[in-house]
């Protein structure tokens, strides 16, 4: 664990967890069974650890800035918000991956979790065309990331199993 992660006190962790629990995920679309960002983050961290990730706390906190924002925000949008960069630079908020490969693995798991969520929505009867178009786009991105990490066939099998 990095030194700045040790500074992340239990009180701060509790505050972040409470906020992430209240922030709904994927609010731009109608979801039959909405999830919180906390539930999403936990699932990402579990997938990350399952796939051999070593920085599980960083994976769990990968969307911590959304506790600060108070809403779910796609990464490309987050990158354009100066306040997010300032937030992430504060020592108590800079829970980052030590290894670039670990960060890439977490991003891969983030996409896999979205695929699982979209398939769950479909199985619940949510046949929104936009959601299935997003699924098709995300599956391509996930497979590109998996290929870059040399894990394409493994990830393809995992997605097939998890999205049955």
Buried (B, 14 or more C-beta within 10 A) or exposed (E): EBEBBEEBEEEEBEEBBEBBEEBBBBEEEEBEEBBBBBBBBBBBBBBBBEBEBBBBBBBBBBBBBBBBBEEBBEEEEBEEEEEBEEBBEEEEBBBBBEEEEBBBBBBBBBBBBBBBBBBBBBEEEBEBEEBBEBBEEBBEBBBEBBEEBEBBEEBBEBBEEBBE
